[in-house]
Amino acid sequence: MAQLAGQPVVILPEGTQRYVGRDAQRLNILAARIIAETVRTTLGPKGMDKMLVDSLGDIVITNDGATILDEMDIQHPAAKMMVEVAKTQDKEAGDGTTTAVVIAGELLRKAEELLDQNIHPSIVIKGYALAAEKAQEILDEIAKDVDVEDVETLKKAAVTAITGKAAEEEREYLAGIAVEAVRQVAEKIDGKYKVDLDNIKFEKKEGGSVKDTRLIRGVVIDKEVVHPGMPKRVEGAKIALINEALEVKETETDAEIRITSPEQLQAFLEQEEKMLREMVEKIKEVGANVVFVQKGIDDLAQHYLAKYGILAVRRVKKSDMEKLAKATGAKIVTNVRDLTSEDLGEAELVEQRKVAGENMIFVEGCRNPKAVTILIRGGTEHVVDEVERALEDAVKVSKDIIEDGKILAAGGAPEIELAIRLDEYAKEVGGKEALAIENFAEALKIIPRTLAENAGLDPIETLVKVIAAHKEKGSTVGVDVFEGEPADMMERGVIAPVRVTKQAIKSASEAAIMILRIDDVIAASKLEKDKEGGKGGSEDFGSDLD
């Protein structure tokens, strides 16, 4: 509200809240840092888990950064931007979500120190942008090449991704499954490998132990055989995939059939039966002994299929149909009349089995399946969910290495190397921007420091030791949280794809820069219906943080 010749001029509606300048920056930085602090304790192999309970009372127990932030009901707009950092990291690299958020929080804390010294945000922003760009170059320099056929290295990276999750007891076993699955679906296009993760299906079933988790070279479908008279096991399966209902179709136009005598009714029913029988005979004629149908199957059609000894499954999801096509080599046919023997796929075995008391269809032993299934088992629902999250991370990490062919030592080693090299770079740049670059370098040390802290070590003492050893022995020295000493992470097999660290620094610096650019927060008042529900007034972003 402004005053003009004694008259108030109303610009914003009543109830609007506004924070300007340092107030806006302080509150935004505080909100973002609180998010970083929340997930910080989960970082590393000795990180702790969070239990999240939603409004319905459903429980999630995890230490996966993206999952924690996704499950939390976050209101503050700057805090929501930190959630986006985790989501982007998860989409692009698949691992390192906690790392990205923790770095972003520390970059903002270091920026605030500079703002308190009256350094303008635009200078901090420029320094951070220069540092982030230089960091990408340094990471490319220190990355090591790895061969796609080097299964041992892929396994080590997958083990590193699983370590610290609830499933780490069986990490070697799960890492083997993840690597095998990714290698199976990897396709070489123009000399480069590509991995489409949609071709790896995760099927979860409670019961058994984590050790019962297995990779199926084919597809598992959570359905059962439609008719009790059908075979439950077919060896040497010839598989037809049909994207239409095995039922008598309704006409496209509205039509009325008038039947005036029992003979006509009989003829009508016989014609229906004939049409269904012809459909089934066509399937038998081309040599199919297993049929997956995306829509329904008429009772009469089921009877004929059972009579001919054909195993049939109905209402199969579109995504499962596509995976079946990739795994078995079958073509999805929209019209049964067009079905030929060339459209059929092959599998050594199609069988209905009981898993945790429920029937499932296993399509196994496909020749060179480009779609596979990981059947996840575990004692409770929470264990199964956490094993799935661990396997997803391991699968994505393996994908990154197969596609990029580059790895880094993990365990805080790349962050220490970046901190040392960026300090030197700051001297080259000079000016006030150098202060921002130095603070950027200092902020990266939060990763090795947090790893030590979460393992119950003295963070300052450990960091001093590790930096000294790093300068002496090279860029692969990081924090061994089990021994509490500096160690060569490459030798210990603690490795990660270069994509994870690059993306973490990219996402974190971009988020920090975006938050630092904001000098005015205008928060509209809440809608009337919220006021009626007892939530009157505007959303007070400041009070949420106390």
C-alpha positions, -999 to 999 in steps of 0.1 A, spaced: 0 0 0 13 34 -9 2 70 -1 -6 95 -29 -17 130 -18 -29 115 15 -50 88 -3 -40 52 2 -33 33 -30 -40 -5 -27 -19 -26 -50 -20 -60 -34 -51 -76 -19 -56 -77 18 -38 -106 36 -9 -107 12 25 -111 28 56 -97 14 93 -102 23 119 -79 6 157 -79 3 177 -96 30 146 -108 48 135 -127 17 169 -141 11 174 -151 48 140 -169 50 146 -187 17 181 -198 26 169 -210 60 141 -230 45 164 -247 20 190 -254 46 164 -271 69 156 -295 41 193 -303 36 198 -308 73 168 -332 74 183 -356 48 219 -351 59 219 -378 85 210 -404 59 242 -399 38 267 -427 34 270 -463 44 265 -455 81 236 -431 75 204 -435 95 168 -441 82 137 -419 84 102 -431 92 76 -411 74 39 -414 84 14 -399 60 -21 -386 68 -37 -420 63 -12 -436 87 8 -454 59 45 -458 69 76 -455 47 110 -464 62 139 -453 40 171 -434 37 167 -426 0 168 -388 -3 143 -385 -32 118 -408 -14 121 -389 19 115 -355 3 87 -369 -19 69 -383 11 72 -351 32 44 -326 29 65 -294 23 48 -260 21 76 -234 18 83 -225 -19 122 -224 -14 120 -258 3 100 -271 -26 129 -261 -49 152 -284 -29 128 -312 -35 131 -305 -72 169 -309 -69 164 -344 -55 138 -353 -82 161 -341 -110 190 -360 -96 169 -392 -94 157 -388 -130 191 -380 -145 215 -401 -125 194 -424 -103 217 -421 -73 232 -392 -52 199 -375 -43 210 -369 -7 244 -357 -19 228 -331 -43 205 -317 -16 232 -316 11 256 -297 -13 228 -272 -23 221 -265 14 258 -260 22 263 -237 -9 235 -215 5 250 -215 40 283 -203 26 266 -178 4 249 -163 34 282 -157 51 292 -136 20 259 -117 20 265 -109 57 298 -93 46 278 -71 23 289 -88 -9 262 -84 -35 242 -116 -45 251 -111 -82 288 -114 -74 282 -146 -54 261 -159 -82 288 -152 -108 314 -169 -86 292 -199 -81 285 -202 -118 323 -201 -126 330 -227 -99 303 -251 -111 315 -249 -147 351 -255 -136 340 -284 -114 325 -302 -144 358 -299 -163 378 -312 -133 354 -342 -129 359 -351 -166 397 -349 -161 398 -372 -130 372 -397 -143 385 -432 -152 374 -451 -183 358 -485 -178 349 -512 -203 313 -523 -206 324 -559 -203 340 -553 -170 313 -569 -149 334 -567 -117 336 -529 -118 299 -526 -126 292 -548 -96 314 -527 -73 295 -496 -83 261 -513 -77 273 -525 -43 283 -489 -35 248 -477 -44 232 -504 -22 255 -499 8 237 -479 36 203 -491 25 182 -516 45 191 -543 19 228 -541 24 231 -575 41 226 -591 7 243 -563 -13 266 -585 -33 238 -608 -44 214 -579 -53 242 -560 -71 248 -591 -93 211 -592 -102 210 -555 -110 241 -556 -133 229 -588 -150 195 -572 -157 210 -540 -172 235 -559 -193 206 -580 -206 185 -551 -218 214 -529 -230 213 -523 -268 241 -510 -290 230 -481 -312 255 -464 -335 284 -478 -315 271 -466 -282 251 -485 -256 216 -474 -246 196 -488 -217 159 -483 -215 149 -489 -178 113 -495 -188 125 -529 -200 133 -540 -165 102 -548 -146 101 -549 -108 75 -573 -94 72 -573 -56 58 -600 -34 61 -602 4 72 -635 19 105 -654 18 137 -635 24 157 -609 5 179 -638 -7 148 -652 -26 149 -622 -49 157 -634 -84 162 -623 -120 139 -638 -145 150 -638 -182 115 -630 -193 84 -615 -178 64 -622 -147 27 -612 -148 5 -608 -118 -24 -627 -134 -37 -662 -136 -49 -687 -162 -85 -678 -172 -100 -713 -172 -94 -742 -148 -93 -767 -177 -63 -750 -193 -27 -763 -189 -8 -746 -161 26 -753 -176 36 -752 -213 71 -761 -224 84 -749 -257 58 -721 -257 47 -704 -289 32 -672 -277 5 -650 -294 -1 -614 -281 -35 -601 -290 -47 -566 -285 -84 -572 -290 -111 -590 -271 -118 -626 -279 -155 -618 -278 -182 -611 -303 -179 -575 -312 -206 -550 -309 -214 -532 -342 -200 -497 -347 -234 -483 -355 -266 -486 -334 -284 -516 -348 -315 -535 -338 -319 -572 -345 -355 -585 -346 -359 -622 -338 -394 -634 -342 -390 -672 -339 -370 -698 -318 -353 -709 -350 -340 -674 -357 -327 -672 -321 -310 -705 -325 -294 -694 -357 -282 -662 -340 -266 -681 -311 -250 -706 -335 -235 -677 -355 -221 -662 -323 -206 -695 -313 -192 -700 -349 -175 -666 -348 -158 -674 -314 -148 -709 -325 -132 -695 -357 -112 -670 -336 -99 -698 -314 -93 -721 -344 -72 -694 -361 -50 -692 -330 -46 -730 -330 -40 -731 -367 -9 -708 -365 6 -730 -338 2 -709 -307 -1 -727 -274 0 -697 -251 -22 -665 -256 -19 -632 -238 -50 -610 -245 -50 -573 -235 -88 -573 -233 -115 -598 -222 -120 -634 -233 -156 -647 -237 -166 -678 -216 -172 -698 -248 -138 -688 -262 -123 -699 -229 -139 -733 -233 -126 -738 -268 -91 -726 -258 -91 -751 -229 -103 -778 -252 -73 -772 -276 -49 -772 -246 -40 -735 -250 -30 -715 -220 -47 -681 -220 -44 -650 -199 -67 -620 -202 -67 -583 -193 -29 -580 -194 -16 -545 -190 -4 -526 -221 31 -522 -205 33 -559 -198 22 -567 -234 51 -545 -247 76 -562 -223 63 -597 -235 69 -586 -271 105 -575 -263 112 -606 -242 97 -633 -265 101 -616 -299 63 -618 -305 44 -591 -324 13 -576 -308 -17 -583 -332 -48 -561 -332 -70 -585 -352 -70 -623 -347 -77 -629 -384 -43 -613 -392 -24 -636 -369 4 -656 -387 30 -680 -374 57 -653 -379 39 -631 -353 45 -657 -325 71 -653 -298 90 -681 -281 99 -691 -246 112 -723 -231 85 -723 -204 53 -705 -195 40 -716 -161 15 -705 -135 31 -706 -100 20 -696 -66 40 -668 -50 31 -657 -15 -3 -674 -19 -11 -657 -52 -10 -671 -88 15 -655 -112 24 -663 -147 61 -668 -154 74 -665 -190 110 -678 -188 139 -689 -209 135 -664 -237 164 -666 -262 178 -631 -260 153 -612 -240 153 -574 -243 130 -572 -213 135 -589 -180 118 -590 -146 133 -588 -111 110 -606 -86 116 -590 -53 110 -609 -20 113 -599 16 99 -605 51 76 -575 53 61 -549 30 86 -523 42 116 -545 35 103 -553 0 98 -516 -7 133 -507 5 149 -536 -15 131 -522 -46 145 -487 -39 180 -502 -34 178 -523 -67 165 -492 -86 196 -473 -75 219 -502 -84 202 -506 -118 204 -468 -126 241 -467 -115 249 -497 -138 230 -479 -166 250 -447 -162 284 -466 -164 273 -487 -194 262 -456 -213 290 -432 -203 319 -457 -197 333 -435 -170 337 -439 -132 350 -420 -102 362 -430 -67 334 -423 -42 336 -419 -4 341 -381 -6 372 -384 -28 359 -363 -58 345 -336 -35 379 -332 -18 397 -331 -52 373 -304 -64 377 -284 -32 415 -284 -35 415 -276 -73 388 -249 -70 408 -232 -43 437 -229 -68 412 -217 -95 399 -190 -72 435 -175 -71 435 -174 -109 402 -156 -111 409 -130 -84 385 -102 -74 354 -106 -52 343 -136 -73 373 -155 -59 357 -153 -24 325 -170 -38 346 -197 -56 365 -203 -23 332 -207 -5 319 -231 -32 351 -252 -27 346 -251 11 309 -261 7 319 -293 -11 338 -305 19 304 -311 36 302 -345 19 333 -361 34 326 -343 67 290 -357 68 302 -392 59 326 -390 89 299 -375 112 273 -402 103 299 -429 111 305 -415 146 339 -401 138 354 -367 147 345 -348 115 372 -321 117 400 -345 126 390 -370 99 387 -342 73 422 -328 81 437 -364 78 419 -372 46 428 -339 29 465 -344 38 465 -380 25 446 -369 -6 472 -343 -14 500 -368 -9 485 -399 -25 462 -387 -53 426 -380 -63 411 -414 -53 417 -410 -15 385 -406 5 370 -414 39 368 -451 49 339 -449 74 345 -484 86 381 -479 96 379 -442 103 410 -435 82 418 -421 48 419 -449 21 422 -453 -17 385 -457 -27 393 -473 -61 413 -501 -43 384 -505 -18 360 -508 -47 339 -478 -36 331 -463 -70 303 -443 -86 295 -432 -121 309 -398 -131 273 -388 -140 261 -389 -104 287 -364 -91 284 -342 -122 246 -340 -120 247 -335 -82 269 -304 -85 250 -291 -115 216 -294 -98 229 -281 -64 246 -250 -79 216 -242 -101 192 -244 -72 214 -223 -50 218 -197 -77 181 -196 -83 174 -191 -45 201 -164 -42 185 -144 -71 152 -140 -52 150 -107 -33 112 -103 -30 86 -129 -19 50 -120 -24 27 -146 -9 -10 -143 -18 -36 -149 9 -52 -183 10 -85 -190 -7 -118 -184 11 -126 -222 14 -94 -226 34 -104 -198 57 -137 -215 63 -118 -247 72 -101 -228 100 -70 -218 81 -76 -181 78 -51 -155 66 -22 -158 43 4 -185 44 31 -173 68 63 -187 53 83 -172 81 65 -189 109 68 -223 93 105 -223 98 106 -216 135 
